[in-house]
């Protein structure tokens, strides 16, 4: 109560407009200007969600079916070229069961094995061509191509073994060295292609505009 009536001296309440005793008008005190409201910080815009990659529908591996067909065809060709193949395999197996593991296989069996691995290597080149034509899979195409090289190399070693210019242990050693070299080439190429693709994806992600 701080308003004093100028007419009668009665003390009135602050919010009174007239004197409670004499009814005279009271002077209105200037009200304080309203304080400005504190600025509301803008709400952060939620980031725009990136679309999830859509999984590709898996299609049957028709190229793999071609590989099975090639394998059956090669088996048929080898049995046609050496019609005594089953007899020679049985005789060689009997020698192994008798404990003669180092027994030299029959000559017809060695030549048939060379034909088998050589034709299988050629079919691997065909599989590599089909994979690149239909699937455009670089790593699988390269893998099939390297498989063909390894199989043809083994067929060549078996042919030299049939001519008695290479021993059995030397054939195994040379083929193991060839497979190790091809495996290093395959792994190195796969790592290089994968890392190059990863670097391209990371660079594209940094270049993309952020919301």
C-alpha positions in Angstrom: 0.0 0.0 0.0 2.0 3.0 -1.3 -0.5 5.2 -3.1 -1.4 8.3 -1.1 -4.4 10.3 -2.0 -3.5 13.9 -2.7 -6.9 15.1 -1.5 -7.3 13.4 1.9 -3.9 11.7 2.5 -5.4 8.2 2.7 -3.0 5.4 1.9 -4.4 3.1 -0.8 -3.3 -0.1 -2.5 -1.1 0.1 -5.5 -3.7 -1.3 -7.9 -6.5 1.1 -6.7 -7.6 3.8 -9.2 -9.8 5.7 -6.7 -9.3 6.6 -3.1 -11.1 4.3 -0.7 -12.0 7.2 1.7 -12.9 10.2 -0.5 -13.3 8.6 -3.9 -10.9 10.9 -5.6 -8.9 9.6 -8.5 -5.4 8.3 -7.8 -2.5 9.0 -10.1 -1.6 5.9 -12.1 2.0 4.8 -11.7 3.8 4.0 -14.9 4.0 0.3 -15.2 7.3 -1.4 -15.9 7.7 -2.3 -19.6 7.4 -6.0 -20.1 10.7 -7.8 -20.2 11.5 -9.3 -23.6 11.1 -13.0 -23.6 14.3 -15.0 -23.8 15.0 -16.0 -27.4 14.1 -19.6 -28.0 17.0 -21.4 -29.6 16.1 -22.9 -32.9 15.5 -26.6 -32.9 18.1 -28.5 -34.7 16.9 -29.9 -37.9 17.1 -33.7 -37.8 19.4 -35.2 -40.4 17.8 -36.5 -43.4 18.0 -40.3 -43.2 19.9 -41.9 -46.1 18.1 -44.5 -48.0 19.1 -48.0 -47.0 20.7 -50.0 -49.7 18.3 -52.4 -51.3 19.5 -56.0 -51.3 19.7 -57.4 -54.7 17.6 -60.4 -55.4 19.8 -63.5 -55.7 19.6 -65.3 -59.0 20.6 -68.9 -59.6 24.2 -69.4 -60.5 23.7 -70.7 -64.0 27.4 -70.4 -64.6 28.0 -72.9 -61.8 25.6 -75.3 -63.5 27.6 -75.0 -66.7 30.7 -75.9 -64.7 29.0 -79.1 -63.5 28.0 -79.9 -67.0 31.6 -79.4 -68.2 32.8 -81.7 -65.5 30.5 -84.5 -66.4 31.4 -84.1 -70.1 35.1 -84.3 -69.3 34.6 -87.4 -67.2 32.8 -89.0 -70.2 35.5 -88.0 -72.6 38.3 -89.4 -70.4 36.5 -92.7 -70.0 35.9 -92.8 -73.7 39.6 -92.3 -74.4 40.7 -94.9 -71.9 38.1 -97.7 -71.7 40.3 -99.7 -69.3 40.4 -96.8 -66.8 38.4 -98.5 -64.1 40.6 -101.6 -64.3 43.7 -99.5 -63.9 42.3 -97.5 -61.0 41.4 -100.8 -59.3 44.9 -102.2 -59.8 46.5 -99.0 -58.5 44.2 -99.0 -55.5 45.1 -102.6 -54.7 48.8 -101.6 -54.7 48.0 -98.8 -52.2 46.1 -101.1 -49.9 49.0 -103.5 -50.0 51.3 -100.8 -48.6 53.0 -99.8 -51.8 52.1 -96.1 -51.6 55.1 -95.2 -53.8 54.0 -97.6 -56.5 54.0 -95.9 -59.9 50.4 -95.7 -61.3 49.7 -97.5 -64.6 50.7 -95.4 -67.7 47.1 -95.3 -69.0 46.0 -93.9 -65.6 48.7 -91.2 -65.8 47.7 -90.2 -69.3 44.0 -90.1 -68.4 44.7 -87.9 -65.4 46.7 -85.5 -67.6 43.7 -85.4 -70.1 41.3 -84.9 -67.2 43.1 -81.9 -65.6 44.0 -80.4 -69.0 40.4 -80.4 -70.2 39.2 -79.2 -66.8 41.6 -76.2 -67.0 40.3 -75.4 -70.5 36.7 -75.5 -69.1 37.8 -73.1 -66.3 38.7 -70.6 -69.0 35.2 -71.1 -70.5 33.7 -70.6 -67.0 35.7 -67.4 -66.6 34.4 -66.1 -69.9 30.8 -66.9 -68.9 31.1 -65.3 -65.5 32.4 -62.1 -67.1 29.7 -62.1 -69.8 26.7 -62.8 -67.6 27.7 -61.6 -64.1 30.5 -59.1 -64.7 32.1 -60.3 -61.5 35.8 -59.4 -61.8 37.1 -61.3 -58.8 35.2 -64.5 -59.7 36.3 -64.3 -63.3 39.9 -63.8 -62.3 39.6 -66.8 -59.9 38.3 -69.1 -62.6 41.1 -68.0 -64.9 43.7 -68.7 -62.3 42.1 -72.1 -61.6 42.5 -72.9 -65.3 46.2 -72.0 -65.2 46.8 -74.2 -62.2 45.0 -77.2 -63.7 46.7 -77.0 -67.1 50.1 -76.7 -65.3 49.2 -79.9 -63.4 48.3 -81.6 -66.6 51.6 -80.6 -68.1 53.5 -82.0 -65.1 51.6 -85.3 -65.3 52.5 -85.5 -69.0 56.1 -85.1 -68.2 55.7 -87.6 -65.4 54.4 -90.1 -68.0 57.5 -89.5 -70.1 59.6 -90.2 -67.0 61.3 -86.8 -67.1 59.8 -85.8 -63.8 59.5 -87.8 -60.6 56.3 -88.1 -58.6 57.7 -86.0 -55.7 58.9 -83.3 -58.1 55.4 -83.2 -59.8 53.8 -82.5 -56.4 56.5 -79.9 -55.4 56.1 -78.0 -58.7 52.3 -78.1 -58.5 52.4 -76.9 -54.9 54.6 -74.0 -55.9 52.3 -73.0 -58.8 49.3 -73.1 -56.6 51.0 -71.0 -53.9 52.0 -68.4 -56.5 48.5 -68.3 -58.0 47.0 -68.0 -54.5 49.2 -65.0 -53.7 48.2 -63.4 -57.0 44.5 -64.0 -56.3 44.6 -62.7 -52.7 46.7 -59.6 -53.7 44.4 -58.7 -56.5 41.3 -59.1 -54.4 42.8 -56.9 -51.7 43.8 -54.3 -54.2 40.3 -54.2 -55.9 38.5 -54.2 -52.5 40.6 -51.4 -51.1 40.2 -49.3 -54.3 36.5 -49.7 -54.1 36.4 -48.8 -50.4 38.5 -45.7 -51.0 36.1 -44.7 -53.8 33.1 -45.1 -51.5 34.7 -43.2 -48.6 35.6 -40.3 -51.0 32.1 -40.2 -52.4 30.7 -40.1 -48.9 32.8 -37.1 -47.9 31.9 -35.3 -51.1 28.2 -35.8 -50.6 26.4 -32.6 -49.2 25.6 -32.8 -45.6 22.1 -31.6 -44.3 
